[in-house]
Amino acid sequence: MQFLLEGVKLGQRGLYVTLSESADELRAVAKSHGWELTGIDVFELSTMGLSQAEEGYTIFHPAEVELQQTVDAVLKTVDDHSPNRVVFDSLSEMRLLAREPLRFRRQILAIKQFFSGRDCTVLLLDDKSTSDRDRQLHSLAHGVIALEHVALEYGSERRRLQIIKIRAARFRGGYHDFRITTGGLEVYPRILHDEPRVDVSNLALTSGSETLDALLGGGLTCGTSLLITGAAGTGKSVLATQFAVSEIRRGQKVLFYLFDERLSTFRLRGETLGMTVADSIEDGNLIVRQIEPTDLSPGEFASQVASAVEDDRIGLVVIDSINGYLQSMPEERLLPIQIHELLSYLSNNGVTSIMTLVQHGIFGNPVDEAAEVSYLADTVVLMRYFEVAGSVRQAISVVKKRSGDHERTIRECKVGRGGLLVGEPLRDFHGVLTGVPNYTGETSPLMKETHPPRSQPRRA
């Protein structure tokens, strides 16, 4: 219907040949999408006419008479209305009338030859009700598009399509996610790796903290990707927000995806730490989108990011966290490929990307969880807990930076007013990354304890 209605917009006439549903059922479906079938002729198979014809059967098999009558009636309708677009719904009914695969194929070939001399585009629908799926019909059609429905163990279903072939035209291969919405199908094409369009590698995104920027070797190179990994509560989201606020002050727009927390929590944390984001959200410089992983497919998410980059001229994209993105995948083995395509697209468009990754446990091995993703990021920041004299401290280090040199030290850090506060290198400690370090110095190099500011209670 969407195909035919698009033709009506272009001044083309459409014909819908329904062999299973009634015209009233088609109109009810169209009404549910807010459509009017004005300009579209509907041919409905009359079962009453076929039953009356059965009385006149002589030496012919009933199936032969029914199939020929159906095809003749359809072709006569085409001659009478001269449509530019035709839909046959569906081939399953014609297959049942033909009874034999060879006869069915010959009939489809005859229909193809009938339309070959006409200025008409034909869609043949098939519900794959047969076991062999009649793949021999692929050779008769100029194009083949397969629609699939994937049911997951939890969450909403996934729908995807694949263009199997299109003659005399280049097309984007692979699977593309799509969604059935009120008003038709929304298709989210898979992002392709293309040539770089913008080069911003001579610019740096600073965090506003001199010690943190020194740890990163002068800041984060624009147009690259940053992965912030660590246990829950180590300050990953705070650091990502700190970079976002800095980018907004630089005059760039930021797109912030929340997979794990609510928008209200994001606002409250920013206000508590002195990084007010309400004004930036109001003026459109900060676009915050709360994502439910079970309701969003990977292709739809990537399409949203691409549309925002092209339409809103985004300078920084933040994904908090990549764990939520992983949960939206039907198969975990596709995660590195999906992320690679997305990061390549952002980099080629001069967009900086920041991802957070939550590690399991408090003092777990930081390598295992991040191994599959860390090699894709240009810069990797590791945030850890460690224990000293009965108190829990936090540490930060840069373990990788492709775009330049960086500091190899491990520095203490803590969340405070303005974002993440970074202290001096922990030179007198050994084994910080294990969680239980040994202190070998004479004086304590640790940062002084300060309590984070509390938000003032709101009066009714």
N, C-alpha and C positions, 0 to 999 in steps of 0.2 A: 504493500500500500504506500509506503514511504517513497518507493521508486516511482510509482505511478503519479502520486501527488506532486512530486518534484517536476515531472513532465508537464503537468497541468500548469504549474507556475511559469514554465517556459513556453506556454502556448501549444503544447502537444496533447494529442488525444490518447487516452489509455483504455485498455480492455483487460478486465480481470475475469479469467476463465476458472470458475470454481466447480470442481467435479465431486466434492465431498461436502462442503458447507453450503448452506443456503444463502441467498442474497441478504436476508434479514440478519443472519448471524454475522455476515461481513460488515453490515452497517452498524451493528451493535459494537463490534470491535473498533471500528473507526470512531464511533461516538466516544468510546472510553478514552481515546487519545485526543479528543477535541477536533477530529477531522470531519470534513464533509466530502462525500464522494462525488460532488458535482464535477462533471467533465470526464468521469470514468464510467464506462459501460461495463455492466456485470453480466456475464453469461453463466446461467445456472443450469446444470444438468437436470433434465426433467425425467425422473424415474417413472412417472406415469406414462410418458410417451414410449419408453422402452418396454414397459410391461404390455402395452397394447400391441407393440410390434412383434412380441413373442408369438402371438397367435398366427402370424403369417409365415413362420419359419417353415422351410421346405427341406432342401437338401443341404442347406448351410448350417454350420454349428452356431448355436445362439451367441457364443462369444464373438464370432466373426461379424455377425450382424450388429451387435451392440457396439463393438469397437468402431466399425466403419461408420455407423450412424453418428456416434459421438464426434468423431473426427470431422465428418462432413458438416455437421452442424456448427462446429467451432470455426472451420475454415470459411463457411458461408457468412458467419458473423463478422469475421475479419474483412471479407470482401465488402460487406454492407457498411461498415463503420470506418474502414481504412485507418486503424490506430497507428500511432508512432511507437507506443510501448504496450507490450502484451505480457501478462503473467499467467502461467499454467499452474494451477494448484489442485491436485498435485499429480506427479507421475505415478504414484502408487496406485491410483484408481485406474489409469490406463494400463498399468502392468497387470492388474487383476483382470481387466477385460481382454487383454491379449492372451493370457494363459501361458504362452510359450515365450521364452527370452528372445528367440530369433525373430519371431513375428513382432514382438514389442520393439526391438531395435529397428526393424525395417520401417515400422510406423513412425518412430521418432525421426528417422532419416528422411522420410517423406515429408514430415512437417518442416524439417530444416530446409529442404529444397523448396518448399512452398514459400517460405519467408525470405529465401536468399535473394530474390529479385525485388524485394520491397524495402522501402525506407522504414524499417521497423526493428526495434530491439526487443528480444524475447527473453524472459526469465522463466526457467523451468524449476519448479520446486519439488524436492524429493525428501521424504521423511526417513529414509534409510530403514524401511520396514523389512526389507529382505536381508537374508544372511550374507549374500555375496555382494550386496550394495551396488550391483550393476556397474562396476568400474569400467566396463567396456563403453559406457555412454560418455565417458570423459573424452574419448577421441572424437565424438561427434560435436561437442560443444566448443565454442571459441574460448570460453572461460569457465572455471570451476571454483566456487567458493564454498568452503565447508564451515558450518556453524556447529560449535560444540558446547555442551552443558556439563560442567564439572561440579560434582557435589563433594564438599569437604567434610571432614569429621566434625568440625565445629564452625559456626559462623554462616554467613550467607553464601549462596552458591556463586560460582564463577562461570562466566560465559566468555568464550574466545572464538575467533575466526581465523581461518587460514586460507590465503589465496593459493590454490594449488597450481593453477595455470591461467594465463591470459595471453592469447596469441597476439603477436605483433606489438607488444607493449611491455615495458619494464615495470616491475611491481616490487613491493617490499615484502620479502619472504618472512617466514616464521609465523608465530602465533601473535595475534593482536587481541587484547582484551576489549570487550564491549559490554554495554549495559542496556537493558530494555527500560526506557523511561517513558513517561507520558509525553507523547509527541514523536516517538520513533526510537531508532537505535542510535546510541552514541558510541562511536568507535574510537579507541585510543591506540593509534599506531605505535608500533615499537620504535623507540628512539634509535636512530642510526648514527654510527661514528662518521663524522664528516670532517672537513678541513677546518683548521682554526680560523675564526673570523675576527677576533679581537685579541690583541696582545697587551696585557697590563702587567707583565712580569717585572717591569721596572718600578712598580708601585708596591708599597707595603701597607698592610693593615695592622695598626698598632692597637694594643689593648688599653692604653692609658696608664699602665704600670711599667716603670722603667726597668725594674728587676725582671719582670715577666718577659718584656720585649728583649732584654739582653739574653735571657735563657733561650729565646727563639732565634737568636742571631740577628736582632734588629726588627723583629715583628714577623707577621705572617705574609708571605708573598701573595699578592693579589692574583686571582685566577687559578689558585691551587686548592687542594683539598686538605683538611685537617681532621684527624680522628683523635678525639679525647676519650680515653678509656680508663676505667677504674671502677672500684666498688661503689655501691650505692652510698650517697651522702658525702662523697669526696669533693664535691664542688664542680662537677662536669657541666651541669646546666647553668650554674652561676658564671663559669668561664665563658660558655657559649653566649650567654646574654651580655656579658661584658664586651665581647667582640662585636655583638650586634649593635649595642649602644654606640660604640666607637665608630662603626661604619655609618650609622645614621648621622653622627656629628660630622662625618666626612662628606656628607651630602648625598649618600647613596641610599637606595631602598633595600629593605631586608625582608626576606620571606622566612618565617619561623614556623616549623611544623612541630606540633606537640603530640607525641604518641603515648606518653606515659602519664602526664599530669593534665589537670584542668586549666582552662584559661584563667579562672579566678585565682588559682594558686600561683600561676605565672605572674599575674599582676601584683599579687600581695608580696611575693618574694622580691620583686623589683622595687616596690615602694619601701619595704623594710630595709633593703640594702642601699637605698639612695639612688637606685637606677630606675627612675620613673619612666614607664613605658606607655602610660595612658595617653599622653600628648602625641607621641609618635604614632600610636594606633589611630588616634582621631584624625590626624592630618594625612594618613595613608603612607607614611614613610616606613612603618612597621606593619607588615601583614602577618597576623598570627592565625594559624588554622589548626584546630584541634581535630585529630584524626582518630577514628575508631578502626583498629587494624583488621577486625573481622568483617568490616563492611566495605573495605577498599581493596581493589586488586592492585598488584604491582604496576601493571600497565596503565591503569587509571591514575595512579599516583604520579608516575613519571610524566604522563601527559599533562597533569595539572602543573607540575613544576615547569615544563617546557612552555606552556601557555603563559604562565606568570612571567617568565624570563623575557619572552618575546613581546608581550603586551604591556607589562608594567615596568620593564627595564630594571630588573632586580640586580643588585650588586653582590648580595650575600644570601645564600640559602643555608639554613640551619635545620638539621634533622635530629630531633631529640625524642627518642633515641633510635639507634639502628636496630635494637632488639624488637621494638614495635614493628618496624619495617619487615623484619624477619618473620614475625608472626603472620603477616599478611601474605606470605608466600605459600602457595600450595605444595611446593617441594623446596626443601632447604638447599639442595644442591644448585638451585638456580640463583641463589643470593649473590654470589660474587659476580656473575654475569650481568645481572640486573644493575647492581651498583656500579660496575665498570662502565656500562653504557651511559648511565646517568651522570657520573663524574666526568666522563669524557665530553659529554654534551655541554655541561656547565663550564668546563675549562675552555673549550673551543669558543664559547661565547663571552669569555672574560669574567665569569662569575666565580666568586670564591665560595667554597662549600665547607661547612663544619658539621661533623657527625659526632654523636656521643655513643659510647658502647658501655653498657653496664656489665661488669664481670660478676660471676656468681661467687657468693661468699665474701667475707671481709678480708681475709689474708690469703686468698687462693692464688694459684699460679696465674700471673697476668698474661702469659703467652698463649695458653690453650684457647681461651675464648676469642681472643683478638686475631689469631693467626690467619683465619680465612678472610679477614677484612683489612688488616693492617697493611698488607702488601699493595692494596689498591690506593691507599691514601698517600699524598705527597709528604705530609708531616704527621707524626704520631706523638701525642703527649700522654704520658703515663702518670696517673694520680693514684697514690697509695696511702693506706693507714700504716702507722708503726707505733709501737709501744715504748715509752720511756718513763721509768720510775713510777709505774702504776697509772700513767695517763696516756690517752690515745692522741696521737699527733697525725698530721697529714703531710705528705711529701709530693713534689711534682718534679718531673724530669722530661726532657725531650729525647726520645730514643731514635728519631729519624727525621731528616729534612732533606728532600731531594733538591730543592731550589737554592741551597746555600749551606754555609756552615752554621753550627749551633753550639751552644754550651753543653758540655757533657756532664755537668755536675747535677747532683740531686739537692734540691732546695726545699726547705720547709715552707708550707703555705697554710693559709686558713681563710675562711670566709669572713669578711668584715664589711665595713662601710665602703661602698664604691665597687665591691666585687671581690675578686680573689686577691688577697695580699700575699706576696711572695717575699720570703726572708733570705737569709744568707745560706750559702752552700753548707751542707752537713758534712764537713770534712773530717770531723772527729768521731764519726759514726761509721761502723761497718755492718753490712747486712740490713740496710734500711728496707730493701725490696722484699726481704723475707718476712717483715712484720715485727721481728724482735731483734733490733740491732744491738751491737756492743759499743759502749761509749769509751773512747780512749783518750779524750782530752782532759784538760785541767779545769777549764771554765765552761759553763753551760752556754752553748751557742744558740739555744732555742729562743723562739719568739715569745714575748711576754703574753700571758693569758689575758684576753679581753673578751668580755661577753658581747655577743652580737646585739645590735640595737633592737629594742622591742617596738612593735607598732603600737601607736596610741589607740586606746579603745574608742570606738565610734559612739557618739551620743545619738540617742534615738530622736 
